[in-house]
Amino acid sequence: MASRTPRISARWSLTLQIGAFALLMAVLVWPQVQRYFLNEAAEQNSVTSRLVGDGLRSALDRYAPLPHLIAARPELSQLLRRPNDRDLAAGVNELLLNTAISVTASDVYLMDTAGLTIAASSYRKERSFVGRNFSYRPYFIQAIAGGLGQYFALGTTSGERGYFYAAPVRDGPHIIGVVAVKFTVDAFEARWREASSDIIVTDRAGIVFMASRPDWRLRASVALTPARRAEIEQNRQYPLDRLTPLDLEHKIGPGGIQLAIIDGAEYMLATSTATQAAGWTVTSLRRAAPARLQAAVLFAILAMLGLLMILAARVLRHRAAQRMRARKLLERRVDERTAALSHEITERRRTEETLRRTQAGLVQAGKLSALGQMSAALSHEFNQPLQAVKAYAENAQTFLDRGETSEVRDNIGRISRMADRMAAISKHLRNFARRPGEAIGPITLISVIEDALAVSAPKAKANGVQLDYIRPEGAPWVMGGHVRLQQVLVNLVSNGIDAAGAQGRLDIAVLPSAGGWQVTVRDTGPGLPPGAAEQMFDPFFTTKPMGQGLGLGLSISYNIVRDFGGTLWGADHHEGGAIFGVDLVAADVPEQDKSVQEAAE
């Protein structure tokens, strides 16, 4: 016994050093981790900005030739020469309507040299362009001068935002009118709302005329000068009473990342140019909070592991002190009893025999206490979650090397859930000797099974064992505790994997039983050894080789299931292998979950 105390002292000292190192590393790598996640999100945001800019540029290039092609139609020049010909005007109106439909334009309309609209695709609408004068629009002024007119504005007739292209209509060398094509931007904004970033498009004056968020539209990202306000009012580009300032503040984040604060929220900022002619600037805004949260989660996991190691070191130190006190007490009692029984040889022999039995019993009791309180609690309860955390961390590293960030997020999320599970298990272990502190109530059986299979999957894959799970119809509810029932199922699946061996199979099924539900785990291994059925739920009974099991898993699981009002059983399967079952009491669906379930159905 004395030789074990130095080993335990060295063990807790090493564990304490590892825990302190993990905490120190968490603090040191925090800036790098935060910068990494922000850089990843900023790069994705930059790609979004370029894609949106390319999409707008493609759309503008597609519509640019249309006014010249439409202006070449002879019917338009004929109507401009004979504006009072009603039959000709009706034909041109219909022609423009069909043209607008075929090119997916919002409006196509024809104006004379004074800017008066004499035919339009909207001639059937209540707010038709026919009879309205648009000589004040820059696109008309550019086209009547012989060039390609283009302009973005809020329609004074339709009230819709749109981009206008215009081209002159010629009669020989003379310009006798202008034809204009307008397309709206609502379709672009609808697609942007599906993206992970918010999008705004500003004109040369810094006015947001397109945005994925409606509350950002027609807001000025910079202060408007008096000259610019006068120009907007003259061209009737936007209603001045609707141009409100956008609460925007720029700053530089970690690693030189461009950040913007809009209405109090922090965004990563990336810009691109849609087209030089239009003067549009596309800005992609991605919230920085999720990236910072990912970094914080990883930091919390590292810190939690360090704290767990420090806690384990304190437990080991306490156990070492207890062993030392027990050893000294035992030695004192041995000396006292040896001195008291030294008078007669016969009595002394009898007393020495009793002392040896007592001493052996105390040693065995100390071993059982340590195994039951320390090894069973810390090793058995934390071994499987820690293996899962390690597997997910290695997977995350592999996915990082591949650049598969979505898979990285998924593995980090799994690590976080494993950490939560270990915290819940540690709370349970403190009260393991008395009635468990976790409340017993209705729980969803399927979620417990799926969590258990998620923990056991890495071990099954490593051992070449196939897991076949038959998911039942519906969503059964049973009485129990999520963490402890998951512990039972993980233990049964883990034992089944060990029994099945390489290339084996494990069948997990959920079946209704009398007054409840039954979960069965059947392996394709050699079955139960002779005499094991009578002892398999006894503490410290195991069929595994020395050093591979403590014989506590089934005993702990048996008492957990009994605490739920259920039964844990095991037997040989008639087709070979062994089968273990958990019979649980059915529970009513809670009211708050019942409404969600009915809505889903």
N, C-alpha and C positions, 0 to 999 in steps of 0.2 A: 504493500500500500504506500509505503514511503517513497518508492521510486516513481509512483504515478504523479505525485504532487509537483515535482520540478517540471515534468512534461506538460502538465496543465498550466503551470505558471508561464512557461515559454509560449504555450499556445495562445493564452489570452494576451500576452505582450505583443506577439506577432499580429494577432487579430486587431488589437488597438492601433498598431502602426499602419496596417492596411486601411482601416477605417479613416484615420486622420489623413492619410495620403489621398484617399478618394475625395474627402471634403476639400482638401487643398486644390486638387486638380479641378474640381467643379468650379471653384472660385477663379482659378487662373484661366480656364478655357472659356469662361462665360463671354468675354468680348468677342473672341474668335467665333464661337458658336452663333452668337447673335448676328455678327457680320456675315457669316455664311448663309444663314436663312434669309437675311435681307437681300443679299446679292442674288440668290436664287430667284426670289420673287421679283426683284428688279429686272432681271434678264427676261423672265416670262412677260413682264409688263412691257418691256421694250419690243419684244416680238409682236405683242398685241398691237402696239402703236404702229409698227411698220405694216402689218397686215391691213389695219383699218385705212391707213393712208393709201396703200396700193389699191384697195377696193374702191375708194372714192375717186382716185385718179382714173381707174378703169371706167367707172360710170361716166365721168365727165368726158373722157375721150370718146366713149360710145355715142353720146348725144351731140357732140360738137358738129359733125357733118350734116346732121338732119336738117337744120334750117335752109342750108344751100340746096339740098336735094328737093325739099318741099317748094322752095321759091322757084325752081325750074319748071313747075307745072304750069302749062299755058292757061289753065282756068283762072289762076290767081291774077295774072297780068290782064286778062280779059275783064275781070270784075273791077280791077282798079281803073281800067279805062271806061267801064260802064257801071258805076256804082249803083245806079238806080234800076238796073235790070234785076227784078225780083226773082225770076226763074233762075238766072245765073247765080244770084246770091244764095238761093236755096241749095243749088247743086254744090257750090263751094263750101257752104256750111257742113253739108253731109260728107264731103270729101275730107275736110279737116277733122271731123269727128272720127271717121274710119282710120285716118292717119294716126290720130292720138291713140286709138285703141291698139293699132298694130305695133306701134313703137313704145307702148306703155308709158306715154307721156300724160301729165296731168291736164295740160291745155295746149292747143295749137291755134293761133289766131293771126289774122291779117289786118294790117293798119295802112292807112294812106300816108302821104308825106306830112300831114299835119298831126299824125299820131292817133287819129280816130280809127277805132276798130270797126271794120265793115263786115267781117265774117269771123266766126270762131267755132271751135269744137264744142263749146259750152252753150251754143245758141238755144238749146232746149231747157237749160236750167233757169231757175228763178233769178239767180245772180249771174247773168250772162255777161261776157266781155263785150258783146256787140253794143256799139253806141258809146263805149267808154274811151276816153282819151288817155294815152300813156306816153305822151311826148316828153314828160318830165323824167322818165326812166333812163338811166345811162345806157342800157342795152339798146334802146331805140335810137338814141343820139349816135352811138357808135355805128349801128347798122345803116342809118340814113346817110352817114358819111362814107359808106362803102365798105366798112370793115365787118368783122364778126363781133356782134355785141354779146356780152355775157355779164351777168349780175346776179347777186343773191339778195332776196328781200322777202318781207312778209307781204303777201298779196293784199292789196287794198280792196279788191272785190271779193275774193274767196276767203280771205283771212288765213290762208295756208302758207306756210313757209315753202319756198321753192327756189330752184336755180333756173335762170332764164338764159336761153340762147336766141340770138336774132340775126337775120341775114337780109340783105337788100333784095327786093324784087325789081328786075330790070326789064325795060322795054328797049331792046337794042343797047345803046350806050347810056341811056337815061335811067335813073333810079326813080321808080314811080310808087314805091311802097316798101313795107317791111313785114316779114313774117317771123313770128316768135314762137318758141317751143319752151314750155315750162315742165319741169319734173319735180315732184315733192320728195322730201327726205325722210318721211315717216318710216318707210320700209327699212332704211339703214338703221335707224334708232331701235326698231323692234329687234333686229338681229344683235345689236350691241348689248341689249339687256340680258342676253343669254351668256355673255362673256363673264369671265372672272374679274375683269377690270371695268371701271367706269370710264366712259369716253366723252370728251367734249371737243368741239371744233369751233375755232374762233376765226374771225376775219382779220383784215389788216389793222382794224381799229381795236382789236382785242375783245370784241363782243361775241359771247357764246350764242351762236345761232343754231347749233345742233348739239344734243347731249343725250346720253342714255338715261339721265335722270331729268324728268320734266321740270323740277324746281330750279335747275341750273340754266334753263333756256332763257335767252334774251337778257342775260346779265353781263355787266361789263367787268372783265377781268383786270382792266386798268382804268385809271381815271380818264374821262372823255374831255378833250379840250373844247373850248367854245367853237372853234372852227369846225371840228368834227361833228359836233351836235348840229351846227347850222347845215352842214352837208347832208346829214341824215334826214333832217327836216325837209330840206329842199327836194331830195330824191324820194321822200316818203319810204325810205328803206325799212325802218322800224318805227313803231309808235314810241315817242320819247318818254311818255308817262310809264311805260313798262320796262324801261332800261334801268334796272337797279344794280348797284355794285355787288360783285361777288366777293364774299369775305375770304380772301386768298392771301396766304403768306408763304413765301419760299424760304427753305433752309437746307443746309447740307447735313446728311446723316452719316453713320459709320461707313468708312471706306469711300467717302466722296459721293454717296448715293444722293440723288436729287429728291428732296421731300417737299411736300406742300401741305399746308394746313388749310382746309376748307371747312367753314362753318364748325370749327373746333375739332374736326377729325383729321388724323394724320394719314397721308397717302404718299406712295412712291410715284414719281412723276417721270414720264418718258414722252418725248414729242417727235413728230415727223411732219413733213410737208406734203399735203395732198397734191397741190399743183401750184406752180409759180403764177400762172395766169389768174387763177381764182384768188390767190393770196390766202389760202386756208392753212391753218396750223392745227394738226391733230394732236391731242394730248390724251395719253392713257394714264389713268389714275388707279392704282391698286392699293388697297388698305394695307398699312404696315402692321396693324395689330395681329393678324394671324401668324405672320412670320415671327414676330416677337414672342407670341404665345408658344410656338413650336420650340424656340430656343429656351424659353422658361421651363417647358415640360422636360426637355432633356437635362437641363440644369437641376431640376427638382429630383429627377431619377438618380443622377449621380450623387447628389447630396443625401438622398434617402438611403442609398446603398452604404454610404459612409457612416451614417447614423446607425444603421442596422449592425454594421460591423463593430462599431463602438459599443453598442448595447450588448452584443454577443460577448465582447471582451469583458464587460463588467460582470455578466453572468458567469463566465468561466472563472473570473477572479473570486467571486463569491463562493463558487463550488470548491475552489482550491482551499480557501480559508476554512470552510466547513470540514473538509477532509483532514486538514491539519489538526483541528480541534478534536475531531473524532479519534484520530490516531493517538493523540496525547492522552485523551481520556481512556482509551482502550489499554494503552501501556500502563497507566497508573492503576487501573483496576486489576490487570494481570499481576503486577508486582504485589498489590495488597493481598490478593487471594493466594498467591504463591507463598508469601510469608506466613499467612494465617494457617495454611494447610501443610506446613513443614514438619509437624510433630510425629506423625506416624507414616510409615512407608506405604501401607495399604491405602490409607485415606488420601495420602498425597497422590498416589497413582490415579485413584478414582477422581480426585479433584482436578488433576492435570488433564485427564480424559474429558471431564466436563468443561474445563477451560478451553481445550482445543475445539470441542464442539461449539461452545459459545463464541469463541473467536472466529471460527469458520462461518458461523451464522451471521455475526456482525459484518464480516467482510462481504459475505454474499448480499446481506441487506444493503450495505453501502453501494455495492455494484448495481443492484436492482434499482435503488433510489436514483443513482446517477443516470442509469440507462432510461428509466421511466420518466424522469423529470427533465433531464437535459437533452440526451440524444434523441429520444422519441419526439420531444417537442420541437427542438431546433432542426435536427437532421431530417427527420421524416416529413415534417410539415413544410420546411422551406426548400428541400432538395429539388422537388419537381418544379415549383415556380421559378427557382433560380436557373435551372436548366433551360426552361422556356425563355427567360429573359436573355440568357446567353445566346440561344439560337436566334431569337429575333434581332438581337444586336448584331450578330454576324451577318444575318440576312440584310439588315439595314446598311451595313458597310458595303456589302456586295452591290446592292441596288444603287448606293451613292456612286460607286465606281462606274456603274453603267449609266448614271444620269436619270434613273427611273425614280423621280422624286415622289410620285404618287404611292409607289410601293414602300418607299422610305417612311412616308407619313403613316401608312397602314401599320408597319412594324413598330414605329415609335408609339403609336396608339395602343398596340398590343402590350408593349413593355409597360406603358403607364397603367394599363388594366392589371397586369401581373403585380405591379408594385402596390396597387390598391388592394389586391387580393392578399398579398403578404402582410399588409398592415392589418387587414381584418383577421387573418389567421393568428397574428401575434397577439391581438386583443383576446382572441378565443383561448390561446394557450395559457394566458395568465389565470384564467378561471377554469382550467381543464379538470382540476381535482374536485371541484364542486359542480353543481348544476350549471350547464353552459349559460353564458350571459346573452348569447344571440337569441333574439325573440323567435318563437316558432309561430308561423302563420302561413297563409296561402302564398305559394310561389308557383311560377310557371316551370313545369318539368322540362319542357323542350329547351329553354334557355340554359338550364343547369347542365343538361346533357351536352349541348353544343359547346359550352365553356369547358367542360371536362375533356371533350374530344380535342378541342383546340390546344389544351395543355399537353395531351398525350400524343398528339400527332407527330412531333419531332422524334420521340422515342420509337414509335411504330415504324417510321420511315428508316431510322438508323438500324433497326433490327430486321428490316425487310418483311414486316408484318402488315397485311392488308386489313384495314378497318372497314367493315360493311355495316352501315347504320341505316336501319329502316325507320324513317320518320313517320309517326302516326298522323292520321287525319285529325284536324282540329287542334286545339291548344289546351291540353290537360293541365289542371291545377291540382296540387297536392299540398298537404300540411308538412312543413319542415322549415329549414333555414338554408338559404342559397349556398353560402360558403361551405358549410359542413356537409351538405348533401353532395356538393361538387367534390369535396375531399373524398367521400366514400366512393363515388364513381371513378375518380382518377385512380384510386387504389385498386379497384376491381379491374379497370382497363390495364393498368400497369402490370398487375399480376398475370392477367391474361396474355399480355405481350410476351412476358418472360416464359410462360408456359407454352405458347404456340411455337416459339423458336423461329429461326430464319425461314422465310417463304411460307409462314403460317398465315392463318386468317382468324380474325376476331369478329363475331357477329353480335351487334348490339341492337336490341329490339325493345319497343314499348308497347305493352298490351294492356287492355282493360282487365281488371280482376274484380272479385267480389268486394264492392264498396270502395274501390280505389284503382290504382294503376300499378303495373309490375314492369320493372326494368330488368332485362336479362342480358348477361355478358357471357358468351359461349366461345371457348377457344378450341383450336384443333390440335392441342397438345396431347400428351400421353394420359391425361386424366389424373385423378387424385390417387396418391400412394395408399397402400393398405393401412387402415387404421387412422388416416388423416381426417376422415369425416367427423369422428368423435372429438377431435382435439383442435380443429383448425381455427376455432374462435377463442381458444385459450391464449392468454398473454405469453409471449416469448416462444410460442410453438411455430416453427417454420420448416419448410421442406427445401429451402434454398441452401446452397453451399455456404460454408462458414465465411462470414464477412460480407455476404450479399444481402442479408436481411436480418431484422431484429425480431421478427415474429410478433410485431405489434399492430400492423396495418389492419388485419381483419378483426382483431379484438377491439381496436378503437372504432372501426366502422360499425361493428355489431352494436356497440353501446350508443353510437350516434343515431342509427336507424331506430333502435328501441326507444330512444328519447323522443323521436318523432311519432311514436305509436305504430311503427311498422316492424317488418321482419327482414332479416338478412339470412339467406340460406345458400347452400352449395351442394352439388352432387355431381356424379359422373353422368355424362350425356349418353343416351342410348346409341348415338351414331359415332361415338368416340369423343375424346376430350372431356373437359369439365365445363359446367355451367353454374354461374352464380346469379342469384336473383335478389332484387330489392322490392319488397311489397310495401307500398305507401298508401296512406289514407287519402281519399279524394277530398278536395276543398272547393268551396264555392268561389266563383270569380268575384273579386272586390268590385264595388259599384263603379269606382273611377275607371277600372280596367274593362268592366262590362260594356260601358258606353263606347269605348274605343274599339272593342271587339265587334260590337254590333254595327258600328259605322264602317268597319273594314269589310264585313260580310255584305 
